[in-house]
């Protein structure tokens, strides 16, 4: 995993997920909740968040935000709700709850799970059969506007609020995963595993969470990571053994290629490149 940055421009954020259109979508959720008391899968409209997919995919360079595999190679990618909409229904149309993830990480592993150390966010209280006038102010304040939220302070308030949950899962838009994760290669099995840095608080719980909910140490990933690891290991030998610029320059170019943001498993490659002094 690597740090991701969310683009906040009119071109990047679909019009239907900001401004008055976002308020209208939130209002539809509130009205349903007031009428039914709970929301099921059929109550959410995937057509309303699908327009965000292309931008999210671009921000992850076509890779799953969790496992960093190229979704064109390993699995189809979707708009993923970091906090599951089945539990956090009011965030169903919140852009700041979206990222691009492969179906294996999202559907096979994560599903509706969202482990936290702190108390989960309390859902908004919606009066039963409340009229439109009563619900509109709540709809406007339900989620931050992804475009206006920075200037009016609602975005910062939202992130302060969700931080109180102390989520064990890593949101690469909110934190830098490279400061939290370490990688370990097994020369005999020819595979690479990932763990939370043992020096961090609750490291064992974070490792368990990313294994259970993202599947980051599933066999296929461990083996796929071996190839870029092996290439970097060879570049390490080359760079340490030669002083010839004609050798060093292309070797450094290979390191740059494998640690670039669009490279599969760039987070892992950057870790070993730092440890070996290649960058």
Residue pairs with C-beta under 8 A, 6 or more apart in sequence:
1 65
1 66
1 68
1 170
1 172
1 177
1 178
1 181
1 267
2 68
2 172
2 177
2 178
2 261
2 266
2 267
2 270
3 172
3 175
3 176
3 177
3 178
4 59
4 60
4 65
4 99
4 172
4 173
5 59
5 173
6 59
6 95
6 96
6 146
6 173
7 13
7 55
7 59
8 146
8 147
8 150
9 147
10 147
12 55
13 52
13 55
13 95
13 146
13 147
14 51
14 52
14 55
15 21
16 22
16 25
16 48
16 51
17 25
17 48
17 49
17 51
17 52
17 93
17 95
17 146
18 95
18 145
18 146
18 147
18 148
19 145
19 147
19 148
22 93
22 143
22 145
22 146
23 136
23 139
23 140
24 139
25 48
25 93
26 90
26 93
26 138
26 139
26 140
26 142
26 143
27 132
27 135
27 136
27 139
29 39
29 43
29 89
29 90
29 92
29 93
29 142
30 90
30 124
30 126
30 130
30 135
30 138
30 139
30 142
31 130
31 132
31 135
32 39
32 43
33 39
33 89
33 124
33 126
34 126
34 127
34 128
34 129
34 130
34 135
35 128
35 129
36 43
37 128
39 89
41 86
44 85
44 89
44 92
46 79
48 93
49 79
49 92
49 93
49 98
50 79
52 79
52 95
52 98
53 77
53 78
53 79
53 100
56 79
56 98
56 99
56 100
57 71
57 77
57 100
59 100
60 99
60 100
61 261
61 262
62 70
62 71
62 72
62 77
62 262
63 69
63 70
63 71
63 262
63 264
64 71
64 74
64 75
64 77
64 100
64 101
64 102
64 104
64 105
65 80
65 99
65 100
65 101
65 172
66 101
66 102
66 105
66 106
66 110
66 172
66 210
66 214
66 216
67 74
67 102
67 104
67 105
67 214
67 215
67 216
67 221
68 264
68 265
68 266
68 267
68 268
69 75
69 102
69 221
69 224
69 264
69 265
70 264
71 77
71 100
71 102
73 264
74 102
74 104
74 220
74 224
75 102
75 103
75 104
75 105
76 102
76 103
77 100
77 101
77 102
77 103
78 100
78 101
78 102
78 103
78 106
79 98
79 99
79 100
80 98
80 99
80 100
80 101
80 105
80 106
80 110
81 88
81 91
81 92
81 97
81 98
82 97
82 98
82 99
82 169
82 171
83 91
83 97
83 114
83 121
83 162
84 110
84 111
84 112
84 113
84 114
85 91
85 92
86 112
87 112
87 114
87 120
88 97
88 114
88 121
88 123
89 123
90 123
90 124
90 142
90 143
91 97
91 143
93 143
94 143
94 144
94 146
95 146
96 143
96 144
96 146
96 149
96 155
96 158
96 159
96 173
97 143
99 171
99 172
99 173
101 110
104 215
104 218
105 214
105 215
105 216
108 215
109 212
109 213
109 214
109 215
109 218
110 169
110 213
110 214
113 212
113 213
114 120
114 167
114 169
114 213
115 167
115 168
115 169
115 205
115 209
115 212
115 213
116 165
116 166
116 167
116 168
117 165
117 166
117 167
117 168
117 202
117 205
118 164
118 165
118 166
119 164
119 165
120 165
121 161
121 162
121 164
121 165
124 138
124 142
126 135
126 138
127 134
141 154
143 158
144 154
144 155
144 157
144 158
145 152
145 154
145 155
146 155
148 154
149 155
149 156
149 158
150 156
159 174
168 202
168 205
168 206
168 208
168 209
169 209
169 210
169 213
169 214
170 177
170 180
170 181
170 206
170 210
177 267
178 267
178 270
178 271
179 197
180 196
180 197
180 200
180 206
181 194
181 195
181 196
181 197
181 267
181 271
182 194
182 195
182 196
182 197
182 198
182 271
183 192
183 193
183 194
183 195
183 225
183 268
183 271
183 272
184 192
184 193
184 194
184 195
185 191
185 192
185 226
185 229
185 272
186 192
186 193
189 222
190 223
190 226
190 230
191 219
191 222
191 223
191 225
191 226
192 222
192 225
192 226
192 229
192 268
193 217
193 222
194 210
194 216
194 217
194 268
195 203
195 207
196 202
196 203
196 204
196 206
196 207
196 210
197 203
200 206
210 216
211 217
215 221
224 264
224 265
225 265
225 268
228 258
228 263
228 264
228 265
228 268
228 269
229 268
229 269
229 272
231 254
231 258
232 255
232 258
232 269
232 272
232 273
232 276
232 278
233 272
235 251
235 254
235 255
235 278
236 276
236 278
238 247
238 248
238 251
239 248
239 251
239 252
239 255
239 278
242 248
242 251
252 278
255 273
255 278
255 279
257 263
258 266
258 269
258 273
259 266
259 269
259 270
259 273
259 279
260 266
263 269
270 279
272 278
273 279
